[in-house]
Amino acid sequence: MIAPGALVMLSPIFTGYLFGVYALSGLLAGSLVSAVQMAISSSNTGGAWDNAKKYVEQGNYGGKGSECHKAAVVGDTVGDPLKDTSGPALNILMKLMAIISLVFSTSFVGQAIPAGERWAGYPQN
């Protein structure tokens, strides 16, 4: 868990220092859009697996004790952490990236490529 945590904490710092505030804005926007999609997907997937187990327990596909019920229990075991922890945890991840960016924002402006110079064909103002 150290590597993913370091990735979340260090990517805004490296992006801000090396590429400037425009690239950092793109990183934060892309991370936010990706996290929203992942959170919604995780919550919906976990809920679907939970509902599938309940559906089987109502007597469909052989009911309790069947092979289908055993598979539904395994699916529910995976689905509960998805809907209860993985989706909401992405909110904390986005907040952490934004706060780190704000804390270091004044130093990003001074350390990035100087204004007026070009990088990859784009002016950095």
C-alpha positions as CSV (number, residue, x, y, z in Angstrom):
1,M,0.0,0.0,0.0
2,I,3.0,2.3,0.1
3,A,3.4,2.5,-3.6
4,P,-0.2,3.5,-4.4
5,G,-0.1,6.1,-1.6
6,A,3.2,7.5,-2.8
7,L,1.8,7.7,-6.4
8,V,-1.2,9.7,-5.2
9,M,0.9,12.0,-3.0
10,L,3.9,12.5,-5.3
11,S,2.2,12.7,-8.8
12,P,0.8,16.3,-8.2
13,I,4.2,17.4,-6.8
14,F,6.2,16.0,-9.7
15,T,3.8,17.2,-12.3
16,G,3.6,20.7,-10.8
17,Y,7.4,21.1,-10.5
18,L,8.3,19.5,-13.9
19,F,5.5,20.7,-16.1
20,G,3.8,23.6,-14.4
21,V,0.3,24.5,-13.3
22,Y,-1.4,23.8,-16.6
23,A,-0.3,20.2,-16.6
24,L,-1.2,19.9,-12.9
25,S,-4.7,21.2,-13.8
26,G,-5.0,18.5,-16.4
27,L,-3.8,15.8,-14.0
28,L,-6.3,16.9,-11.4
29,A,-9.2,17.1,-13.9
30,G,-8.3,13.7,-15.4
31,S,-8.0,12.1,-11.9
32,L,-11.3,13.5,-10.9
33,V,-13.2,12.3,-13.9
34,S,-11.5,8.8,-13.6
35,A,-12.3,8.6,-9.9
36,V,-16.0,9.5,-10.4
37,Q,-16.4,6.8,-13.0
38,M,-14.6,4.3,-10.8
39,A,-16.6,5.2,-7.7
40,I,-20.0,4.9,-9.6
41,S,-18.9,1.7,-11.2
42,S,-17.7,0.2,-7.9
43,S,-20.9,1.1,-6.1
44,N,-23.2,-0.2,-8.8
45,T,-21.2,-3.4,-9.2
46,G,-21.3,-4.1,-5.5
47,G,-25.0,-3.4,-5.3
48,A,-25.7,-5.7,-8.2
49,W,-23.8,-8.6,-6.6
50,D,-25.7,-8.0,-3.4
51,N,-29.0,-7.9,-5.1
52,A,-28.1,-11.1,-7.1
53,K,-27.6,-13.0,-3.8
54,K,-30.9,-11.8,-2.5
55,Y,-32.6,-12.8,-5.7
56,V,-31.2,-16.3,-5.5
57,E,-32.2,-16.5,-1.8
58,Q,-35.8,-15.8,-2.8
59,G,-35.9,-19.2,-4.5
60,N,-34.7,-18.4,-8.0
61,Y,-32.0,-20.5,-9.7
62,G,-32.3,-23.2,-7.1
63,G,-32.5,-21.1,-4.0
64,K,-30.4,-21.5,-0.9
65,G,-28.0,-24.4,-0.8
66,S,-27.6,-24.6,-4.6
67,E,-24.4,-24.1,-6.5
68,C,-25.8,-20.8,-7.8
69,H,-26.3,-19.7,-4.2
70,K,-22.7,-20.6,-3.3
71,A,-21.5,-18.5,-6.3
72,A,-23.8,-15.6,-5.3
73,V,-22.4,-15.7,-1.7
74,V,-18.9,-15.4,-3.2
75,G,-20.0,-12.5,-5.4
76,D,-21.6,-10.8,-2.4
77,T,-18.4,-11.2,-0.4
78,V,-16.6,-9.3,-3.2
79,G,-19.4,-6.9,-3.8
80,D,-19.8,-5.6,-0.2
81,P,-16.3,-4.0,0.0
82,L,-16.8,-2.5,-3.4
83,K,-19.9,-0.7,-2.6
84,D,-19.1,0.1,1.0
85,T,-15.4,1.1,0.9
86,S,-13.8,1.3,-2.5
87,G,-16.2,3.8,-4.0
88,P,-16.2,6.2,-1.0
89,A,-12.4,5.9,-0.6
90,L,-11.9,7.5,-4.0
91,N,-13.4,10.7,-2.5
92,I,-10.5,10.9,0.0
93,L,-8.0,10.2,-2.7
94,M,-9.2,13.2,-4.8
95,K,-9.3,15.5,-1.8
96,L,-5.7,14.5,-0.9
97,M,-4.4,15.3,-4.4
98,A,-6.2,18.6,-4.4
99,I,-4.9,19.6,-1.0
100,I,-1.3,18.7,-1.9
101,S,-1.6,20.7,-5.1
102,L,-2.9,23.7,-3.1
103,V,-0.2,23.5,-0.5
104,F,2.6,23.4,-3.0
105,S,1.0,25.7,-5.6
106,T,3.1,28.8,-4.9
107,S,6.3,26.8,-5.4
108,F,5.0,25.3,-8.6
109,V,4.7,28.7,-10.3
110,G,8.4,29.5,-9.6
111,Q,9.9,26.1,-10.4
112,A,8.1,25.2,-13.7
113,I,9.4,26.1,-17.1
114,P,9.9,29.9,-17.2
115,A,7.2,32.0,-18.8
116,G,7.6,32.6,-22.5
117,E,9.6,29.5,-23.2
118,R,8.1,26.7,-25.2
119,W,7.8,23.1,-24.1
120,A,6.5,20.5,-26.5
121,G,5.4,23.3,-28.8
122,Y,3.1,25.0,-26.3
123,P,3.9,28.3,-24.6
124,Q,4.0,28.3,-20.9
125,N,2.5,31.5,-19.5
